[in-house]
Amino acid sequence: MVRSRTRRGRPVAVGVGNAAADGKIDPSERQRVAQLIFSNEVLQNFPAEDLQRRFDDNLNKLTADFDFGKVSVLQEIAKTKKKPAEARAVIQIVIVIGGVDGDFDATERAVVRDACFALGLPPHEFDL
C-alpha cells in the first residue's frame, strides 16, 4: 500500500495528466475522474483533502500549459521508479482513470506510455 506523504499524489498526478491528455478537460470528465480517484480502494488510505488539492494543482498546471504541466507530472511519478511494485500500481490506476469516460483512446494511451518510460517500465507489459 502506498502510504508515504510524498508518494500519495503520484497516481493522481498521472491520472490528471491522462484525463487532460488532449490539453483540456471538460467539467463532466473532471467530475468522473475525481469520483474515481476518491473511490479507489488504494487511494482511500489518504486524506481526501490532500488528494483533492493535488488533483486541482495538477489539473491547473496542465490546463495553464499542457506541455509544462506534463513534464511536472512525469517528474513527480518518476520518483517511484526505484520501487517497481509502486510504479506498476501507479500505471494500473492511471489506466483505470484513462478509461473513466468509457474510451481509452490513443492520446490517453500515449500519456500512459510516457509514464511507463518515466518509470522504466515496458509499455507492452500493460498492453500499450
DSSP file (Angstrom, degrees, kcal/mol; ACC not computed):
  #  RESIDUE AA STRUCTURE BP1 BP2  ACC     N-H-->O    O-->H-N    N-H-->O    O-->H-N    TCO  KAPPA ALPHA  PHI   PSI    X-CA   Y-CA   Z-CA
    1    1 A M              0   0    0      0, 0.0     2,-0.8     0, 0.0    85,-0.1   0.000 360.0 360.0 360.0 138.0    0.0    0.0    0.0
    2    2 A V        +     0   0    0      1,-0.2    43,-0.1    84,-0.1     0, 0.0  -0.756 360.0 146.4 -87.2 108.4    1.3    3.5   -0.9
    3    3 A R        +     0   0    0     -2,-0.8    -1,-0.2    43,-0.0     5,-0.1   0.604  25.2 111.1-120.8 -15.5    1.2    5.5    2.3
    4    4 A S    >>  -     0   0    0      1,-0.1     4,-1.3     2,-0.1     3,-0.7  -0.290  69.5-124.7 -69.1 150.9    4.0    7.9    2.4
    5    5 A R  T 34 S+     0   0    0      1,-0.2     4,-0.3     2,-0.2     3,-0.2   0.853 109.2  51.0 -60.8 -37.4    3.2   11.6    2.1
    6    6 A T  T 34 S+     0   0    0      1,-0.2    -1,-0.2     2,-0.1     3,-0.2   0.715 113.1  44.7 -76.9 -19.0    5.4   12.1   -0.8
    7    7 A R  T X4 S+     0   0    0     -3,-0.7     3,-1.5     1,-0.1    -1,-0.2   0.660  87.7  84.9 -98.2 -16.6    4.0    9.2   -2.8
    8    8 A R  T 3< S+     0   0    0     -4,-1.3     4,-0.4     1,-0.3    -1,-0.1   0.761  89.7  50.4 -63.5 -26.2    0.3    9.7   -2.4
    9    9 A G  T 3> S+     0   0    0     -4,-0.3     4,-3.0    -3,-0.2    -1,-0.3   0.527  84.4  89.5 -90.5  -4.0   -0.1   12.2   -5.2
   10   10 A R  H <> S+     0   0    0     -3,-1.5     4,-2.3     2,-0.2     5,-0.3   0.934  90.5  42.0 -65.4 -48.5    1.7   10.3   -8.0
   11   11 A P  H  > S+     0   0    0      0, 0.0     4,-2.8     0, 0.0    -1,-0.2   0.907 116.6  51.3 -63.0 -35.7   -1.3    8.3   -9.3
   12   12 A V  H  > S+     0   0    0     -4,-0.4     4,-2.5     2,-0.2    -2,-0.2   0.916 108.1  52.9 -63.1 -42.3   -3.4   11.4   -9.0
   13   13 A A  H  X S+     0   0    0     -4,-3.0     4,-1.9     1,-0.2    -1,-0.2   0.942 115.4  38.4 -59.5 -49.5   -0.7   13.4  -10.9
   14   14 A V  H  X S+     0   0    0     -4,-2.3     4,-2.8     2,-0.2    -1,-0.2   0.881 112.6  57.9 -72.2 -35.9   -0.7   11.0  -13.8
   15   15 A G  H  X S+     0   0    0     -4,-2.8     4,-2.7    -5,-0.3    -1,-0.2   0.908 107.7  46.9 -59.1 -42.1   -4.4   10.4  -13.7
   16   16 A V  H  X S+     0   0    0     -4,-2.5     4,-2.1     2,-0.2    -1,-0.2   0.913 111.3  52.4 -65.1 -41.9   -5.0   14.1  -14.2
   17   17 A G  H  < S+     0   0    0     -4,-1.9    -2,-0.2    -5,-0.2     6,-0.2   0.894 111.6  46.7 -59.5 -40.0   -2.5   14.1  -17.0
   18   18 A N  H >< S+     0   0    0     -4,-2.8     3,-1.5     1,-0.2    -2,-0.2   0.910 110.4  51.3 -69.9 -42.3   -4.3   11.2  -18.6
   19   19 A A  H 3< S+     0   0    0     -4,-2.7     3,-0.3     1,-0.3    -1,-0.2   0.845 117.1  40.9 -62.4 -33.0   -7.7   12.9  -18.2
   20   20 A A  T >< S+     0   0    0     -4,-2.1     3,-2.8     1,-0.2    -1,-0.3   0.019  76.6 128.3-102.9  26.6   -6.3   16.0  -19.8
   21   21 A A  T <  S+     0   0    0     -3,-1.5    -1,-0.2     1,-0.3    -2,-0.1   0.757  72.0  53.1 -57.0 -27.1   -4.3   14.2  -22.5
   22   22 A D  T 3  S-     0   0    0      2,-0.5    -1,-0.3    -3,-0.3     3,-0.1   0.349 125.4-100.3 -91.1   7.4   -5.9   16.3  -25.2
   23   23 A G  S <  S+     0   0    0     -3,-2.8     2,-0.3    -6,-0.2    -2,-0.2   0.434  98.6  62.8  90.7  -0.9   -4.9   19.5  -23.4
   24   24 A K        -     0   0    0     -5,-0.1    -2,-0.5    42,-0.0     2,-0.4  -0.971  59.3-156.7-148.4 161.7   -8.3   20.1  -21.9
   25   25 A I        -     0   0    0     -2,-0.3    -5,-0.1    -5,-0.1    -6,-0.0  -0.958  17.2-139.7-143.3 123.4  -10.7   18.5  -19.5
   26   26 A D     >  -     0   0    0     -2,-0.4     4,-2.6     1,-0.1     3,-0.3  -0.446  29.3-107.7 -81.9 159.2  -14.5   19.2  -19.5
   27   27 A P  H  > S+     0   0    0      0, 0.0     4,-2.2     0, 0.0     5,-0.1   0.838 118.2  51.0 -55.9 -37.5  -16.4   19.5  -16.2
   28   28 A S  H  > S+     0   0    0      2,-0.2     4,-2.3     1,-0.2     5,-0.1   0.896 111.7  47.1 -70.0 -37.5  -18.1   16.2  -16.5
   29   29 A E  H  > S+     0   0    0     -3,-0.3     4,-2.7     2,-0.2     5,-0.2   0.909 111.0  52.5 -67.3 -41.0  -14.8   14.4  -17.2
   30   30 A R  H  X S+     0   0    0     -4,-2.6     4,-2.5     1,-0.2    -2,-0.2   0.916 110.7  47.7 -58.8 -43.9  -13.2   16.2  -14.3
   31   31 A Q  H  X S+     0   0    0     -4,-2.2     4,-2.6    -5,-0.2    -2,-0.2   0.916 111.7  49.1 -65.3 -43.7  -16.0   15.1  -12.0
   32   32 A R  H  X S+     0   0    0     -4,-2.3     4,-2.3     2,-0.2    -2,-0.2   0.914 113.0  47.3 -63.0 -42.5  -15.8   11.4  -13.2
   33   33 A V  H  X S+     0   0    0     -4,-2.7     4,-2.8     2,-0.2     5,-0.2   0.929 112.0  50.0 -64.9 -44.6  -12.0   11.4  -12.6
   34   34 A A  H  X S+     0   0    0     -4,-2.5     4,-2.4    -5,-0.2    -2,-0.2   0.919 111.2  49.1 -59.9 -43.7  -12.4   13.0   -9.2
   35   35 A Q  H  X S+     0   0    0     -4,-2.6     4,-1.1     1,-0.2    -1,-0.2   0.909 112.3  48.3 -62.3 -42.0  -15.0   10.4   -8.2
   36   36 A L  H  X S+     0   0    0     -4,-2.3     4,-1.1     2,-0.2     3,-0.4   0.925 111.4  49.6 -64.3 -44.5  -12.9    7.6   -9.4
   37   37 A I  H  < S+     0   0    0     -4,-2.8     3,-0.5     1,-0.2    -2,-0.2   0.918 114.2  44.9 -60.4 -43.7   -9.8    8.9   -7.6
   38   38 A F  H  < S+     0   0    0     -4,-2.4    -1,-0.2     1,-0.2    -2,-0.2   0.624 115.1  47.2 -81.4 -11.8  -11.7    9.3   -4.3
   39   39 A S  H  < S+     0   0    0     -4,-1.1    -1,-0.2    -3,-0.4    -2,-0.2   0.506  82.7 117.5-102.4  -5.9  -13.5    5.9   -4.6
   40   40 A N     X  -     0   0    0     -4,-1.1     4,-1.4    -3,-0.5    -3,-0.0  -0.410  66.7-134.6 -64.6 132.4  -10.3    3.9   -5.5
   41   41 A E  T  4 S+     0   0    0      1,-0.2     3,-0.2     2,-0.2     4,-0.2   0.879 102.4  44.2 -56.5 -44.2   -9.5    1.4   -2.8
   42   42 A V  T >4 S+     0   0    0      1,-0.2     3,-1.4     2,-0.2    -1,-0.2   0.924 113.1  49.8 -69.1 -44.6   -5.8    2.2   -2.6
   43   43 A L  G >4 S+     0   0    0      1,-0.3     3,-1.7     2,-0.1    -1,-0.2   0.660  91.2  78.3 -73.3 -14.7   -6.2    6.0   -2.6
   44   44 A Q  G 3< S+     0   0    0     -4,-1.4    -1,-0.3     1,-0.3    -2,-0.2   0.626  79.5  73.5 -67.2 -10.9   -8.9    5.8    0.2
   45   45 A N  G <  S+     0   0    0     -3,-1.4    -1,-0.3    -4,-0.2    -2,-0.1   0.519  90.5  71.6 -77.7  -4.6   -5.9    5.4    2.6
   46   46 A F  S <  S-     0   0    0     -3,-1.7     2,-0.1   -38,-0.1   -43,-0.0  -0.804  99.5 -87.7-115.0 153.5   -5.0    9.1    2.1
   47   47 A P     >  -     0   0    0      0, 0.0     4,-2.0     0, 0.0     3,-0.4  -0.370  31.9-139.6 -60.2 128.1   -6.8   12.2    3.3
   48   48 A A  H  > S+     0   0    0      1,-0.2     4,-2.7     2,-0.2     5,-0.2   0.853 100.9  57.4 -58.4 -36.9   -9.4   13.3    0.7
   49   49 A E  H  > S+     0   0    0      1,-0.2     4,-2.3     2,-0.2    -1,-0.2   0.892 106.8  48.7 -63.2 -38.6   -8.5   17.0    1.1
   50   50 A D  H  > S+     0   0    0     -3,-0.4     4,-2.5     2,-0.2    -1,-0.2   0.920 112.4  47.5 -67.4 -44.1   -4.8   16.3    0.2
   51   51 A L  H  X S+     0   0    0     -4,-2.0     4,-2.8     2,-0.2    -2,-0.2   0.907 112.0  50.8 -62.9 -41.4   -5.9   14.2   -2.9
   52   52 A Q  H  X S+     0   0    0     -4,-2.7     4,-2.8     2,-0.2    -2,-0.2   0.921 110.7  48.9 -62.6 -43.7   -8.3   17.0   -3.9
   53   53 A R  H  X S+     0   0    0     -4,-2.3     4,-2.8     2,-0.2    -2,-0.2   0.926 113.7  45.9 -61.7 -45.1   -5.6   19.6   -3.6
   54   54 A R  H  X S+     0   0    0     -4,-2.5     4,-2.7     2,-0.2     5,-0.3   0.913 112.3  51.5 -64.3 -42.6   -3.1   17.6   -5.6
   55   55 A F  H  X S+     0   0    0     -4,-2.8     4,-2.4    -5,-0.2    -2,-0.2   0.950 114.0  43.3 -57.8 -50.9   -5.8   16.8   -8.2
   56   56 A D  H  X S+     0   0    0     -4,-2.8     4,-2.7     2,-0.2    -2,-0.2   0.907 113.4  51.6 -63.9 -43.3   -6.6   20.5   -8.6
   57   57 A D  H  X S+     0   0    0     -4,-2.8     4,-2.1    -5,-0.2    -1,-0.2   0.931 113.7  43.5 -59.9 -46.9   -3.0   21.6   -8.6
   58   58 A N  H  X S+     0   0    0     -4,-2.7     4,-2.3     2,-0.2    -1,-0.2   0.899 113.3  51.0 -68.5 -39.7   -2.0   19.2  -11.3
   59   59 A L  H  X S+     0   0    0     -4,-2.4     4,-2.6    -5,-0.3     5,-0.2   0.916 109.6  51.0 -62.6 -42.4   -5.1   20.0  -13.4
   60   60 A N  H  X S+     0   0    0     -4,-2.7     4,-2.0     1,-0.2    -2,-0.2   0.901 109.7  50.3 -61.7 -41.2   -4.4   23.7  -13.1
   61   61 A K  H  X S+     0   0    0     -4,-2.1     4,-2.1     1,-0.2     8,-0.5   0.923 113.3  46.1 -61.1 -44.1   -0.8   23.1  -14.3
   62   62 A L  H  < S+     0   0    0     -4,-2.3    -2,-0.2     7,-0.2    -1,-0.2   0.874 114.3  45.8 -69.7 -37.7   -2.0   21.1  -17.3
   63   63 A T  H  < S+     0   0    0     -4,-2.6     3,-0.3    -5,-0.2    -1,-0.2   0.812 113.0  50.7 -77.3 -27.7   -4.7   23.5  -18.3
   64   64 A A  H  < S-     0   0    0     -4,-2.0     2,-0.2     1,-0.3    -2,-0.2   0.917 139.4  -7.1 -71.9 -43.9   -2.4   26.5  -18.0
   65   65 A D     X  -     0   0    0     -4,-2.1     4,-3.1    -5,-0.2     5,-0.3  -0.727  66.5-163.9-156.2  96.9    0.4   25.0  -20.1
   66   66 A F  H  > S+     0   0    0     -3,-0.3     4,-2.7     1,-0.2     5,-0.2   0.888  88.6  47.6 -56.5 -47.1   -0.1   21.4  -21.1
   67   67 A D  H  > S+     0   0    0      2,-0.2     4,-1.9     1,-0.2    -1,-0.2   0.929 116.3  43.2 -63.6 -45.6    3.5   20.6  -22.1
   68   68 A F  H  > S+     0   0    0      1,-0.2     4,-2.1     2,-0.2    -1,-0.2   0.922 115.2  50.3 -64.1 -44.2    5.0   22.2  -19.0
   69   69 A G  H  X S+     0   0    0     -4,-3.1     4,-2.5    -8,-0.5    -7,-0.2   0.881 107.8  53.6 -61.7 -39.0    2.3   20.5  -16.8
   70   70 A K  H  X S+     0   0    0     -4,-2.7     4,-2.7    -5,-0.3    -1,-0.2   0.910 107.5  50.4 -63.8 -42.2    3.0   17.2  -18.3
   71   71 A V  H  X S+     0   0    0     -4,-1.9     4,-2.3     2,-0.2    -1,-0.2   0.927 111.3  49.1 -60.1 -44.7    6.7   17.5  -17.6
   72   72 A S  H  X S+     0   0    0     -4,-2.1     4,-1.8     2,-0.2    -2,-0.2   0.910 111.9  48.2 -60.9 -44.4    5.9   18.3  -14.0
   73   73 A V  H  X S+     0   0    0     -4,-2.5     4,-2.2     1,-0.2     5,-0.2   0.924 111.8  49.0 -64.2 -45.2    3.5   15.4  -13.6
   74   74 A L  H  X S+     0   0    0     -4,-2.7     4,-1.9     1,-0.2    -1,-0.2   0.870 108.8  53.3 -65.0 -36.2    6.1   12.9  -15.2
   75   75 A Q  H  X S+     0   0    0     -4,-2.3     4,-0.5    -5,-0.2    -1,-0.2   0.892 108.3  51.8 -63.4 -38.4    8.8   14.2  -12.8
   76   76 A E  H >< S+     0   0    0     -4,-1.8     3,-1.0     1,-0.2    -2,-0.2   0.937 113.0  41.9 -64.3 -47.6    6.5   13.6   -9.9
   77   77 A I  H >< S+     0   0    0     -4,-2.2     3,-2.1     1,-0.2    -1,-0.2   0.798 100.3  72.0 -73.8 -25.0    5.7   10.0  -10.8
   78   78 A A  H >< S+     0   0    0     -4,-1.9     3,-1.8     1,-0.3    -1,-0.2   0.720  80.5  77.3 -61.0 -18.7    9.3    9.2  -11.8
   79   79 A K  T << S+     0   0    0     -3,-1.0     3,-0.4    -4,-0.5    -1,-0.3   0.670  88.1  57.1 -66.6 -15.3   10.1    9.3   -8.1
   80   80 A T  T X  S+     0   0    0     -3,-2.1     3,-2.4     1,-0.2     7,-0.5   0.413  74.8 104.7 -91.9   2.5    8.6    5.8   -7.7
   81   81 A K  T <  S+     0   0    0     -3,-1.8    -1,-0.2     1,-0.3    -2,-0.1   0.815  74.7  55.5 -54.2 -36.0   11.0    4.4  -10.3
   82   82 A K  T 3  S+     0   0    0     -3,-0.4    -1,-0.3    -4,-0.2    -2,-0.1   0.500 101.8  62.4 -79.3  -2.3   13.1    2.6   -7.7
   83   83 A K    X>  -     0   0    0     -3,-2.4     4,-2.6     1,-0.1     3,-0.5  -0.793  67.0-173.6-123.9  87.4   10.1    0.8   -6.3
   84   84 A P  H 3> S+     0   0    0      0, 0.0     4,-2.6     0, 0.0     5,-0.2   0.817  81.9  53.8 -54.3 -38.3    8.7   -1.4   -9.1
   85   85 A A  H 3> S+     0   0    0      2,-0.2     4,-1.9     1,-0.2     5,-0.1   0.924 113.1  43.3 -64.7 -42.5    5.6   -2.5   -7.3
   86   86 A E  H <> S+     0   0    0     -3,-0.5     4,-2.4     2,-0.2    -1,-0.2   0.899 112.4  53.5 -67.6 -40.2    4.5    1.1   -6.6
   87   87 A A  H  X S+     0   0    0     -4,-2.6     4,-2.0    -7,-0.5    -2,-0.2   0.918 110.0  47.2 -61.1 -43.8    5.4    2.1  -10.1
   88   88 A R  H  X S+     0   0    0     -4,-2.6     4,-2.6     1,-0.2    -1,-0.2   0.888 110.0  53.4 -64.9 -38.5    3.2   -0.6  -11.6
   89   89 A A  H  X S+     0   0    0     -4,-1.9     4,-2.4    -5,-0.2     5,-0.2   0.900 106.4  53.1 -62.8 -40.3    0.4    0.3   -9.2
   90   90 A V  H  X S+     0   0    0     -4,-2.4     4,-2.3     1,-0.2    -2,-0.2   0.945 111.0  46.4 -58.6 -48.6    0.7    3.9  -10.5
   91   91 A I  H  X S+     0   0    0     -4,-2.0     4,-2.3     1,-0.2    -2,-0.2   0.909 111.2  51.6 -63.3 -42.3    0.3    2.8  -14.1
   92   92 A Q  H  X S+     0   0    0     -4,-2.6     4,-1.8     1,-0.2    -1,-0.2   0.908 111.3  47.0 -62.5 -42.1   -2.6    0.5  -13.3
   93   93 A I  H  X S+     0   0    0     -4,-2.4     4,-2.5     1,-0.2    -1,-0.2   0.901 111.3  52.2 -65.3 -39.8   -4.5    3.3  -11.5
   94   94 A V  H  X S+     0   0    0     -4,-2.3     4,-2.7    -5,-0.2    -2,-0.2   0.877 106.3  53.1 -65.9 -36.9   -3.8    5.6  -14.4
   95   95 A I  H  X S+     0   0    0     -4,-2.3     4,-1.3     2,-0.2    -1,-0.2   0.920 109.4  49.2 -63.2 -42.6   -5.1    3.1  -16.9
   96   96 A V  H >< S+     0   0    0     -4,-1.8     3,-0.5     1,-0.2    -2,-0.2   0.931 112.3  48.0 -61.2 -45.3   -8.3    2.9  -14.9
   97   97 A I  H >< S+     0   0    0     -4,-2.5     3,-1.7     1,-0.2     4,-0.3   0.892 106.4  58.3 -62.6 -39.5   -8.6    6.7  -14.8
   98   98 A G  H 3< S+     0   0    0     -4,-2.7     3,-0.4     1,-0.3     7,-0.3   0.805 108.3  46.0 -60.5 -29.2   -7.9    6.8  -18.6
   99   99 A G  T X< S+     0   0    0     -4,-1.3     3,-2.3    -3,-0.5    -1,-0.3   0.310  78.6 107.5 -95.8   9.4  -10.9    4.7  -19.2
  100  100 A V  T <  S+     0   0    0     -3,-1.7    -1,-0.2     1,-0.3    -2,-0.1   0.789  80.6  49.6 -60.3 -28.5  -13.2    6.6  -16.9
  101  101 A D  T 3  S-     0   0    0     -3,-0.4    -1,-0.3    -4,-0.3    -2,-0.1   0.378 121.4-106.3 -91.6   5.9  -15.1    8.1  -19.8
  102  102 A G  S <  S+     0   0    0     -3,-2.3     2,-0.4     1,-0.1    -2,-0.1   0.451  98.1  86.3  86.9   0.3  -15.5    4.7  -21.5
  103  103 A D        -     0   0    0     -5,-0.3     2,-1.3     2,-0.0    -2,-0.2  -0.875  51.8-171.9-140.1 103.7  -12.9    5.4  -24.2
  104  104 A F        -     0   0    0     -2,-0.4    -5,-0.1    -5,-0.1    -6,-0.1  -0.710  33.1-172.2 -92.6  84.1   -9.2    4.8  -23.5
  105  105 A D     >  -     0   0    0     -2,-1.3     4,-2.5    -7,-0.3     5,-0.2  -0.059  37.8 -94.9 -82.3 177.7   -8.1    6.4  -26.8
  106  106 A A  H  > S+     0   0    0      1,-0.2     4,-2.0     2,-0.2     5,-0.1   0.839 122.6  53.0 -61.6 -36.6   -4.7    6.7  -28.5
  107  107 A T  H  > S+     0   0    0      2,-0.2     4,-1.6     1,-0.2    -1,-0.2   0.916 111.3  46.1 -66.5 -42.6   -3.9   10.0  -26.9
  108  108 A E  H  > S+     0   0    0      1,-0.2     4,-2.0     2,-0.2    -2,-0.2   0.890 110.7  53.4 -66.4 -39.2   -4.5    8.7  -23.4
  109  109 A R  H  X S+     0   0    0     -4,-2.5     4,-2.6     1,-0.2    -1,-0.2   0.887 105.8  54.3 -61.6 -38.1   -2.5    5.6  -24.2
  110  110 A A  H  X S+     0   0    0     -4,-2.0     4,-2.4     2,-0.2    -1,-0.2   0.891 106.1  51.6 -64.1 -39.3    0.4    7.8  -25.3
  111  111 A V  H  X S+     0   0    0     -4,-1.6     4,-2.0     2,-0.2    -1,-0.2   0.918 111.3  47.4 -62.5 -42.6    0.3    9.6  -21.9
  112  112 A V  H  X S+     0   0    0     -4,-2.0     4,-2.5     2,-0.2    -2,-0.2   0.889 109.5  53.5 -67.9 -37.9    0.4    6.3  -20.1
  113  113 A R  H  X S+     0   0    0     -4,-2.6     4,-2.6     2,-0.2    -1,-0.2   0.922 107.7  51.2 -60.1 -43.0    3.3    5.1  -22.3
  114  114 A D  H  X S+     0   0    0     -4,-2.4     4,-2.3     1,-0.2    -2,-0.2   0.907 109.5  50.3 -59.6 -41.2    5.2    8.3  -21.4
  115  115 A A  H  X S+     0   0    0     -4,-2.0     4,-1.5     2,-0.2    -2,-0.2   0.902 108.6  52.6 -63.9 -40.7    4.5    7.5  -17.7
  116  116 A C  H  X>S+     0   0    0     -4,-2.5     5,-2.9     1,-0.2     4,-0.6   0.934 109.7  48.3 -59.1 -46.3    5.9    3.9  -18.3
  117  117 A F  H ><5S+     0   0    0     -4,-2.6     3,-0.9     1,-0.2    -1,-0.2   0.904 108.8  53.3 -61.8 -41.0    9.0    5.3  -19.8
  118  118 A A  H 3<5S+     0   0    0     -4,-2.3    -1,-0.2     1,-0.2    -2,-0.2   0.812 114.2  43.4 -62.8 -28.8    9.5    7.7  -16.9
  119  119 A L  H 3<5S-     0   0    0     -4,-1.5    -1,-0.2    -3,-0.3    -2,-0.2   0.444 113.6-116.4 -96.2  -1.9    9.2    4.8  -14.5
  120  120 A G  T <<5 +     0   0    0     -3,-0.9    -3,-0.2    -4,-0.6    -4,-0.1   0.791  69.9 137.4  71.7  26.8   11.4    2.5  -16.6
  121  121 A L      < -     0   0    0     -5,-2.9    -1,-0.3    -6,-0.2    -2,-0.2  -0.856  60.2-114.1-106.8 140.9    8.6    0.1  -17.2
  122  122 A P    >   -     0   0    0      0, 0.0     3,-1.8     0, 0.0     4,-0.4  -0.604  18.1-144.1 -74.2 124.0    7.9   -1.5  -20.6
  123  123 A P  G > >S+     0   0    0      0, 0.0     3,-2.0     0, 0.0     5,-1.7   0.820  96.6  66.7 -56.4 -32.7    4.6   -0.3  -22.0
  124  124 A H  G > 5S+     0   0    0      1,-0.3     3,-1.6     4,-0.2   -11,-0.0   0.755  86.0  71.2 -63.7 -21.6    3.8   -3.6  -23.6
  125  125 A E  G < 5S+     0   0    0     -3,-1.8    -1,-0.3     1,-0.3    -4,-0.0   0.775 106.2  38.8 -61.6 -24.7    3.5   -5.0  -20.0
  126  126 A F  G < 5S-     0   0    0     -3,-2.0    -1,-0.3    -4,-0.4    -2,-0.2   0.079 122.0-105.2-112.3  19.7    0.3   -3.0  -19.9
  127  127 A D  T < 5       0   0    0     -3,-1.6    -3,-0.2     1,-0.1    -2,-0.1   0.871 360.0 360.0  57.6  40.8   -0.8   -3.7  -23.4
  128  128 A L      <       0   0    0     -5,-1.7    -4,-0.2    -6,-0.1    -1,-0.1   0.398 360.0 360.0-106.4 360.0    0.1   -0.2  -24.6
